[in-house]
Amino acid sequence: MTMKKYRTTISSSHVDRHGDMMTKGALEQMVSSINDNESRVRMGVDHRRDFPPMGRLENAELVEKDGYFYVEADYITFEKSEPVAWNKNLVTEYFNNTFQFAEVDSTEATSISVSVDPHNFTSFKEVAEFRKHIEYNSDTGVSVKLHGRKSLIPDPEVIFQLTKTFLFYHLLKPTVKKIGKKVSDEVSESIVKEGTKITSLISKTIKEAFFRCIPKARPIAVVFEIPGKPHIELIARTRDEKLVLKSLSKKRITEMKEELDDLSKNVSIAKIQFLLNEKGKWKFNFLITDKGAAIGTKISFTRRDKKFEMMGREKNKRNKKLN
């Protein structure tokens, strides 16, 4: 694998196809984030979080042309790609120097939030109704946030940021029994109570998202973000509410945690991602190591590369038509 470098425009102050515009201040912050040597912004593909990183962004610069501001930067692909020594079914890609991706969040969340893309709703009134329904009908203290993506018609997406209680609800009870029955019962009761609230919140939120989010013909990406060491990310692409809830059972979460533990025996994990299959099981997709390397299944890298090649062909076709 040979490292490749592409100079390109990342963003600008033009009004985009959704009617949104990046301010000069926001673009300056983008430049600062890209040029952070310790926390790198990933080179992704089509804003898809279920693809492994392809590399990183470097050498960002704010340029003014024709009355607009542009952020230009280098796309740098990974330098090395090779099979994983301890698992023939996995591939690793990495740079020769050590760094970390900005997406890795090692600080555990202290509160619960739900984030949606307003462009997945027919109007901002619908967004407000969604927010009102979730915040008023939950006793978890949840806050509803907004995020944006640059796709013309982005697939529906709802992101849950959860505390470690979400996992402890399923996994910690056997452990706390070792510290004494009275304390164990108190801790277990608290965990179960909080875990039940979170599960109820998830159920209500996805029902509301399935009802309101567009395009209706597309599956919804239900994302569970659990920051910490390691940062865990679970992604389900479906409109089957029962399948999502089934995936949150003790059995499915335990299976996922066991696979995480097995991988941890061979590599130091900073972030790990699992995808939900059609049987409601969490399957390992890729991880990011503590040194910024990506390790994933062969199919995860193949899917990413095919999408990148397809986007390149489409861009060339558009350029030919313009010329």
N, C-alpha and C positions, 0 to 999 in steps of 0.2 A: 504494500500500500504506500503510495506516494502522497505526501502532504500537498494540498492545493490551496491556493489563495485567490479570493475573488474580492475585488473592490466594488462596493455597491452602495446604493442609497437605502438606508434603513427606514427613515421616516422623514416627514417634512411638515411644514406649517400650512399646507394646502388643506382645504375642506375635503374630506374623504367621501366615499360613496354613501356613507351613513349620515353625512351632514356634520361629522365631528371634526375638530381641528386641534392639533397639538400646539400649545403655546411655546414661545421661545424658551421660557423657564423649564418647561417639561422636556424640551429637546436638549437643553443644557444638562439636565439631570440624567438623561439617557446617555449622553457622551461621558459623563462622569462615571456612570455605572459600568459602561463597556470598558473604560480605561482602568478600572480597578484591577491591579495585578493579582490580588489574592482571591477575589470573588468574581469569577468570569461569567459573562452572559453566554448562554449556549447558542451555537449555530443549530437551529432546529429546522424542521421541514413542515411547511404548511400549518404552522402554529399547532401541530399535533403533539400533545404531551405524552401520548402512548408510543411515540417513536423514540428510540435512544438518541442522545445528542449526536450530531454529526461532527462537532468540533466546537470552536468558540469564536466570539467576535473580538477584534482587536483594533487599535489605532483609530478610534472614532474622532471625528472632527465636525464641528458645526460650520456650515458654509452658507453664505448668503448669496443668492442669485435671483435676478428678476423680481426682486421684492419679496421673496420667500426665503425661509430658512430650511436647510437640509442637513440631516445627519448622515454622513458618509462613514463607512467602516469596512474593515477587511473581514470576510468570512474565511476562517482558517480550519481546514479539515484535520482530523486526527492524523498524527504522524505514522503510527504503527497499528496494524491489525493482525491478530494471530489467534489460533485456537487456545483455549484455556487448558493448562496442563493437567488440572485435577478433575476436569469434566469435558469430555470430547464433544458434548452437545452444545457447549457454550463458546462464545467468541469474546475477545476483549479488544478494545480500541483505546489508544492513549497517546499522550504527548510525552516527550522525554523529560519535561520539567513538571514539578508538582504544583498544583493549584486546587481550587475548588469552584464548582459552579454555584452561581448566586441562588439558584432554585433550592439548594439544600438548606433546610432550616433545622438546626440542631436544638433549638430552644423549644421546650414543651409548651403547648398552648395552655393558657389559663382560663380561656373562655371559648364558647362555641359560636361559630358563625356559619352563615349560608351565603354564598355568592352566586349571582346569576348575571348573564349578559343581557342588557336591556334590549338588544337587537333581536333577541329570541321571543319578544312579546310584540303584540300588534300595536301597542301604544304605551306611553309612560304611565297612563292611567292604569293599565293592566299591571305594570310593574308595581305601582303603589298598592293596588289591591292584593297582589301576591305578598308583598312585604307586610301589609297589615294583617293578612290571614295568618302568616307564619309567626310573627312577633306576638300577636294577641292571643294565639291559641297554643302557646308553649310556655311551660314553667321552667325552662332551662336557662333563661336569660339570654337567649340567642339574639344575635344581631344579623340583619340582612344587608349584605353589601353588593356592590355592582362592579363588574369587570368588563373589559372590552376586548374584542379581537378584530383583526383586519380583513377577515374573509367577507366576501360580498354577502353571502347568506350563510352565516356560521351555523354549524350543527348545534342543536340545543345542548346546553351544558348547565349543570348545577353542581357547585363545589361546596362540600361540607368540610370545615376545619374542626377537628375533634380533639378533645383532650385524651390523655392516655387512659382515662377512666373507661373509654369505649372498649379498649382491649382488656383492661383489668376486670371488667364486668364478666368476661368469659374465662379469663385465664388466671386471675390472682387468687381466687378463693382457696384452691388447694395449698397455696404457699402460705397464706396468712394463718392457717390452722397451726403452723409450727410455732407461732409466737404466743400461744396461750389462748384458751377457749374464750375468755371474756373479751379480750382485745380482738381476737379473731372474729367473733360474732358481730362486734360493733363495726369493725372495718368492712366485713363482708356485707352486712346489712346496708351500710352507706353506699358501697360500690354497686350493689344490686339495684338500690333505689335510683341512683344516678344513671346507671346503665339502662334501666327501664325507661327513664325519661328521654334519654337520647334516642333509643330505638323508636319511641313514639314520635319524636320530632322528625326523624328520618322518614317514617311512614307518611306523616301528614304532608311533609315538604314534597316528596316525590309525587304523591297523588296530585298536589296542586300544580307542580311543574308539568306533569304529563298532561294535565287538563289545559294549561294556558300556553305552554311553549310552542313556538313554531320554528321550522316547518313541521307540520303535523306528520308528514310521511317519513320523517327521519327519526332514528332512535335517539334517545337522550343519553349523553355522557354523564353518569352519576359518579362524581369523584369524591373519595374520602381522603382527606389530608390529615395525617397524624404526625405533626412535627416532633422531633426528639432525636435521640441517639439509639437506633437509626431513625431517620425520617421515613415514614411508611406512606405509600400512596396506593390506593385501591381504585380501580376504574371499571365501571360496568357500563356497557353501551347497549341499552335496551329500552323498551317501553313496557316491560313486564315487571310490574311492581312486586309480585310474589317472588320472582326470581331474585330480586335485589334483597328482599327481606330474608329469604332462605339463605342467602350468602352470609348473613350476619348471625347465623346460629352458632352456638358454641362449637359444634363439630367443624364447621367450615373455617371459623377463625382459628381454631386450634390447629387444623391442617396447614393453614397459611403460616402460622407462627412456627410450626415444626420445620417447614421448608426454609423459612428465614434463618432459624437456628442452625440448620445443616449448612447453609451457605456461609454463615458467619464463622464456621470452623475453618474455612479456607481463605477468607478475605475479610478485611475490615470494611464494613458497609457504612457509608454516609447516608445514602438514600436508596430505597428499594421500591419497585413497583410491581404490582400484581394486577392481572386482568381477569375479569369474570368470564367463564366459558358458559356454553348453553346449558350445562348441567348444574349451574350455580356454584361452581368451585373456583377458588382463586388460584390462578396459574402464574408462576413467575414469568415476568417479561424482561426486565433489565434492572441493573443496579448501578450506582455510582460509588466508587471506592473513596476512601479518605484521601487519596492522592489525585482524584479527578479523572480516573479512568472509567470507562463504561464497559460493563460486562453484561451480556444478554444472550438470549437464545438466538440461534442462527436465523430463525424466521423473523425475529424482531428487527434485525439488521437488514434482512432481505426486503421486508415490507417498506422500511424507511428508504432504502436505496431505489426501489422501483418507483416510489412516489416522487422522489427527487428527480429521477430521469424523466418521468412523465411531465412534471412541471416544466422542466427544461425544454422539452419538445413543444409544449403548448406556448411557451414564451417565444420560441423561435418562429412558430407559425404566426403569432401576433405581429412580430417584428417584420416578417416578410410582407404581410398585408399592408402594414403602414408604409413600407418602402415601395 
